[in-house]
């Protein structure tokens, strides 16, 4: 929500970061907030940031729109599904007198860690799309569905730009 010239709050969509480096700057704000609120340990937050960076290094900045879309879907949609699964698994474990790593006081610690290990989700939502795009089997505009648009990047020699030959 932003305040318009009349002083009213108006819902506005803001495009996502144009590069990994810009994403990392905003992620570090989230990182700090999670630590300050004692919700997620630095180690888990760092693992998530490292995962996104590895995808940029693997698939290049040419695939950034796909990587950012997957990151956005993970944070806005999948984390909540994983959190609910963890709460349910914990409830069942406690009913059986067993232990489960999910902590109701810090649900996001387990949630983010579990989401990092969800290989089938990452493959379906990101890896397959990047491979189709880089192999020139699909156009970027057909793979990016528009719910997480990014600002168009200017080539600044950013991370991953020259690691993989870009589609021509």
C-alpha positions as CSV (number, residue, x, y, z in Angstrom):
1,X,0.0,0.0,0.0
2,X,1.2,3.5,-0.8
3,X,-0.2,6.9,-0.1
4,X,-1.4,8.7,-3.2
5,X,-1.4,12.5,-3.7
6,X,-4.8,12.7,-1.9
7,X,-3.4,11.0,1.2
8,X,-5.3,7.8,0.6
9,X,-3.8,4.3,0.8
10,X,-3.8,2.6,-2.6
11,X,-2.8,-0.9,-3.4
12,X,0.1,-0.8,-5.8
13,X,2.1,-3.6,-7.4
14,X,5.9,-3.0,-7.3
15,X,8.1,-5.0,-9.6
16,X,10.7,-7.2,-8.0
17,X,14.4,-6.7,-8.1
18,X,16.1,-6.8,-11.5
19,X,19.1,-8.9,-10.4
20,X,20.2,-11.2,-7.7
21,X,22.4,-8.5,-6.1
22,X,19.3,-6.3,-5.7
23,X,17.3,-9.2,-4.3
24,X,20.1,-10.0,-1.8
25,X,20.0,-6.4,-0.5
26,X,16.2,-6.7,0.3
27,X,16.6,-10.3,1.5
28,X,19.1,-9.1,4.1
29,X,16.4,-6.8,5.6
30,X,14.2,-9.9,5.9
31,X,17.2,-11.8,7.3
32,X,17.8,-9.2,10.0
33,X,14.1,-8.9,10.9
34,X,13.9,-12.7,11.4
35,X,16.9,-12.7,13.7
36,X,15.7,-9.7,15.7
37,X,12.3,-11.3,16.2
38,X,14.1,-14.6,17.1
39,X,12.1,-16.6,14.5
40,X,14.8,-18.1,12.3
41,X,18.4,-18.7,12.9
42,X,21.1,-17.0,10.8
43,X,22.2,-20.5,9.5
44,X,18.8,-21.3,8.0
45,X,18.4,-17.9,6.5
46,X,21.9,-18.1,5.0
47,X,21.1,-21.5,3.5
48,X,18.1,-20.0,1.8
49,X,20.1,-17.1,0.4
50,X,22.8,-19.5,-0.7
51,X,20.3,-21.7,-2.5
52,X,19.0,-18.7,-4.5
53,X,22.6,-17.6,-5.3
54,X,23.5,-21.2,-6.5
55,X,20.5,-21.1,-8.9
56,X,21.7,-17.8,-10.3
57,X,25.2,-19.2,-10.7
58,X,23.8,-22.4,-12.3
59,X,21.3,-20.9,-14.7
60,X,22.7,-17.3,-15.1
61,X,21.1,-13.9,-14.7
62,X,19.3,-14.6,-18.0
63,X,17.0,-16.8,-15.9
64,X,16.6,-14.3,-13.1
65,X,12.9,-13.7,-13.8
66,X,12.3,-17.5,-13.4
67,X,14.4,-17.7,-10.2
68,X,12.7,-14.7,-8.7
69,X,9.2,-16.1,-9.6
70,X,10.1,-19.4,-7.8
71,X,11.5,-17.5,-4.8
72,X,8.3,-15.4,-4.6
73,X,6.1,-18.5,-4.9
74,X,8.1,-20.2,-2.2
75,X,7.8,-17.4,0.3
76,X,4.2,-16.4,-0.5
77,X,2.6,-19.7,-1.0
78,X,4.7,-22.8,-0.3
79,X,6.1,-21.8,3.1
80,X,2.6,-21.7,4.4
81,X,1.8,-25.1,3.1
82,X,5.1,-26.5,4.6
83,X,4.3,-24.7,7.9
84,X,0.9,-26.3,8.1
85,X,2.4,-29.7,7.2
86,X,5.0,-29.3,10.0
87,X,2.3,-28.3,12.5
88,X,0.2,-31.4,11.6
89,X,3.2,-33.7,11.7
90,X,4.1,-32.3,15.1
91,X,0.5,-32.8,16.4
92,X,0.6,-36.5,15.3
93,X,4.0,-37.0,16.7
94,X,3.0,-35.6,20.1
95,X,-0.1,-37.8,20.1
96,X,2.2,-40.8,19.8
97,X,4.6,-39.5,22.4
98,X,7.2,-38.9,19.7
99,X,9.4,-35.8,19.0
100,X,9.1,-33.6,15.9
101,X,11.4,-30.7,15.1
102,X,8.6,-28.2,14.4
103,X,8.4,-25.6,17.2
104,X,5.1,-23.7,17.6
105,X,7.1,-20.8,19.1
106,X,9.4,-20.6,16.1
107,X,7.5,-22.2,13.2
108,X,9.4,-20.5,10.5
109,X,12.7,-22.1,11.5
110,X,11.5,-25.6,10.7
111,X,9.4,-24.3,7.7
112,X,12.2,-22.6,5.9
113,X,14.7,-25.5,6.6
114,X,12.1,-28.0,5.3
115,X,11.4,-26.0,2.2
116,X,15.1,-26.0,1.3
117,X,14.9,-29.8,1.2
118,X,11.8,-30.0,-1.0
119,X,13.6,-31.1,-4.1
120,X,10.5,-31.9,-6.1
121,X,9.1,-28.4,-5.6
122,X,12.3,-26.7,-6.7
123,X,12.6,-29.0,-9.7
124,X,9.0,-28.4,-10.8
125,X,8.8,-24.7,-10.1
126,X,12.3,-23.6,-11.1
127,X,14.8,-26.1,-12.5
128,X,12.6,-27.5,-15.2
129,X,11.6,-24.0,-16.3
130,X,15.2,-22.8,-16.4
131,X,16.3,-25.8,-18.4
132,X,13.5,-25.4,-20.9
133,X,14.4,-21.7,-21.3
134,X,18.1,-22.2,-21.6
135,X,17.7,-25.1,-24.1
136,X,15.5,-22.7,-26.2
137,X,12.5,-25.1,-25.9
138,X,10.4,-22.4,-24.3
139,X,10.3,-18.7,-24.3
140,X,10.8,-16.8,-21.1
141,X,7.5,-15.0,-21.4
142,X,5.7,-18.4,-21.6
143,X,7.4,-19.5,-18.4
144,X,7.1,-16.4,-16.3
145,X,3.4,-16.2,-15.3
146,X,3.4,-12.6,-14.3
147,X,2.6,-12.8,-10.6
148,X,6.2,-11.8,-9.7
149,X,7.4,-9.4,-12.4
150,X,10.9,-7.9,-12.1
151,X,12.3,-4.6,-13.1
152,X,14.2,-5.0,-16.3
153,X,17.9,-5.3,-15.5
154,X,20.7,-3.4,-17.2
155,X,23.7,-5.6,-17.9
156,X,26.1,-4.6,-15.2
157,X,28.3,-7.7,-15.2
158,X,26.2,-9.0,-12.4
159,X,26.7,-12.5,-10.9
160,X,26.1,-15.3,-13.3
161,X,25.8,-13.2,-16.5
162,X,28.5,-15.0,-18.3
163,X,28.6,-18.3,-16.6
164,X,26.4,-20.0,-19.2
165,X,26.1,-19.1,-22.8
166,X,22.9,-17.0,-23.1
167,X,20.2,-18.0,-25.5
168,X,20.4,-16.0,-28.7
